Amino acid sequence: MNYDINNPIIDEASEFLNMKREYIVAKIYEMENNLHKIWNQRNPQTYSEIIDFYKKEELHFFNVLQFNLWSNAQMPFVDFNKYPIKTCFEFGCGIGTTALLLAEMGFEVDIADANIKLVEFTKFRLNKRGYKCNIINIDKYKPLEKSYDLITTIDVLEHVLNPIELMVHFREHSKYWYATNLNPAKISQHLCLWNNDRIIDIIKAIGWNPLWLAEDSGRGFFE
């Protein structure tokens, strides 16, 4: 697969990791061939085993970096400024693409990811641009103690064991929720698969009201 290896994100990663750019590009291509194999070999089953995999597997960082070189999945198609939003929590922040967008809109942003290097890279990118953020520990399956105006899950729900419990948890702690990949492809690291119609029915039953849906791409904004 071809990636945009001239993307300045790689330069930021090089600065953050103190690694040569060429090494990072090589790791991105190494990830493409090996990460699924490593996942299948370890075969994590429990929440703690899954979190541990993402925490410790070096190639996961480069997997998320690679994702951002070819996908626009992290770019919301909703103008959040039209809604009474001030505080945001990005669950599964990756390299901070959406967190940066939210910060640029003037929102307060808290972030979380299983991989601490990703969280630190997101914080590095935010701080570099003059933005602050709080890091939320997600070792607990239901990590939130405070509430937010907006929670985002960008290509995240398919990676958790029981996304319905998480959706309920978010309903208890947020006014709005933006999600992508509600129709995930079948790959080894996607633990939960569903069709778009069924998941929307479940989301409605939990109490989330769809304000905007792009069913062809599996994205939704809910109140």
LINPE-V773030 format. One record per residue. SS is DSSP state (hx for helix, st for strand, lp for the rest). NEAR is the number of other C-alpha atoms within 8 Angstrom. Layout:
# LINPE-V773030
ss: <SS,SS>
near: <NEAR,NEAR>
This chain:
# LINPE-V773030
ss: <lp,lp,lp,lp,lp,lp,lp,hx,hx,hx,hx,hx,hx,hx,hx,hx,hx,lp,lp,lp,hx,hx,hx,hx,hx,hx,hx,hx,hx,hx,hx,hx,hx,hx,hx,hx,hx,hx,hx,hx,hx,hx,lp,lp,lp,lp,hx,hx,hx,hx,hx,hx,hx,hx,hx,hx,lp,hx,hx,hx,hx,hx,hx,hx,hx,hx,hx,hx,hx,hx,lp,lp,lp,lp,lp,lp,lp,lp,lp,hx,hx,hx,lp,lp,lp,lp,st,st,st,st,st,lp,lp,lp,lp,lp,hx,hx,hx,hx,hx,hx,hx,hx,lp,lp,lp,st,st,st,st,st,lp,lp,lp,hx,hx,hx,hx,hx,hx,hx,hx,hx,hx,hx,hx,hx,lp,lp,lp,lp,st,st,st,lp,lp,lp,lp,lp,lp,lp,lp,lp,lp,lp,lp,st,st,st,st,st,st,lp,lp,lp,hx,hx,hx,lp,lp,lp,hx,hx,hx,hx,hx,hx,hx,hx,hx,hx,hx,st,st,st,st,st,st,lp,lp,lp,lp,lp,lp,lp,lp,lp,lp,lp,lp,lp,lp,lp,lp,hx,hx,hx,hx,hx,hx,hx,hx,hx,hx,hx,lp,lp,lp,st,st,st,st,st,lp,lp,lp,lp,st,st,st,st,lp>
near: <2,3,7,7,7,5,8,6,6,13,9,9,12,12,8,9,6,7,10,7,9,6,8,13,10,8,10,13,8,8,12,8,8,8,11,9,8,8,12,8,6,6,6,8,6,7,9,7,9,10,11,9,10,10,9,7,8,6,10,11,11,12,12,10,12,10,8,9,10,8,7,6,8,11,7,7,4,5,6,6,7,5,5,6,10,8,10,15,12,14,12,11,16,11,10,13,10,11,13,10,8,12,12,7,7,7,11,11,14,11,15,14,13,11,12,8,7,12,16,8,12,13,11,9,11,15,9,7,6,6,8,9,10,7,8,9,8,10,8,6,7,7,9,8,5,5,8,11,12,13,14,11,13,13,10,11,10,14,9,11,9,7,10,7,7,10,10,9,10,10,11,7,11,12,9,10,13,13,12,14,13,15,10,10,6,6,5,8,7,12,9,11,10,9,8,10,6,8,10,8,8,9,11,10,7,9,7,10,8,10,8,7,9,8,8,4,9,13,12,14,13,11,9>
